[in-house]
Amino acid sequence: MNTTELKKFDLSFPGRWIAGSDRDWAFETAHILSLVEDEFVRAVASYAMFEPITTSNVEQFDLWQSKYESCLNGIYATSFVLSLDAISKLL
């Protein structure tokens, strides 16, 4: 998946501000939603970069990837899981 394909996951919000009588609540809610959006973007980007190892491509991973390249796959997987965990905690 490339970056142009990731654009279909962009979030859009119908308004800029959360209206409410309690300005502190509105600000805190908007801040939390912003953090959730950031974690969602991290999760989608990590998922897009992750390359699953299957029986058909396991030799490619063993023979052609350096230690750093194989490490990146683990970093993407970890980042995805941690982003989903952060979203659940924020919600």
N, C-alpha and C positions, 0 to 999 in steps of 0.2 A: 504494500500500500504506500502510495506517495503522498506528499503534502496536499496536492490538489484534491485527492480523494478524501482527505481528512476534513475538508471544508463542509462536507455533508453532515458532519457532526457538530457544526457550530451552533451555539445556543443563541437565541434571540429573545429579547424581553420587550413586551409591548410598551412599557413606560420606563422612564429613567428613575423615578423616585417611588418609594413606598409611602402611600398616603395613610396617615393615621393620626389620631389625636395625641398619642404619646410619641414624641419625637425621638426619645431615647430608644424605645422599642423598635421604631421604624429604622433607625440607624443601625442598631445591633442586628436586626433581621437582614438588612441589605448587606451588611458586612459578612454575615455568615453565608448568605447566598453567593457572594463574590468568592469566598474561600471554597465553597463547594464547586463552583464553576472552574476555578483554577485546578482543583484536584481532578475534576472530570476531564479536563484537557490533558493533564499529565497521564491519566489512565488510558485515554484513547491513543495518545502518541506512543506510549509504552507498548500497548497492545499492537499497534501498527508496525512497530519496529521488531517485535518478537518473531523469531522464526522457529516454529515447533520442529522438534526432531522426530522424524517418522522412520519406519523401516526402509522406506525408499530413499531417504536422503541421509541416513546415519553415516554412511561411508564418506559423503561429502564433508560432513562436520568433522569426522576423525582425521581425514587426510589433508584437507585444504585450509582449514581455519587455524590461525595462530592461537596461542593461549589468550591473547587479548580479545580477539574476535569472539571466542567461545565465552569469555567472561562477560562480554557485552550482552549476550542473550540472557544470562542470569540476572544482570542488572535490570534489563527491561522487564523481566518477569517479576522481580522483586518490587520494582517501582509500580507496576500495575497493581499488585496486591496491596501495597502500602497506601496507594491512592484510594482504592476502594474502601480500605479500612478507615482512612481519614474521613471520607465522605460519610460513612455510617456513624462515626463518632460525632461529626458536626451536626448531622440530622438528629 
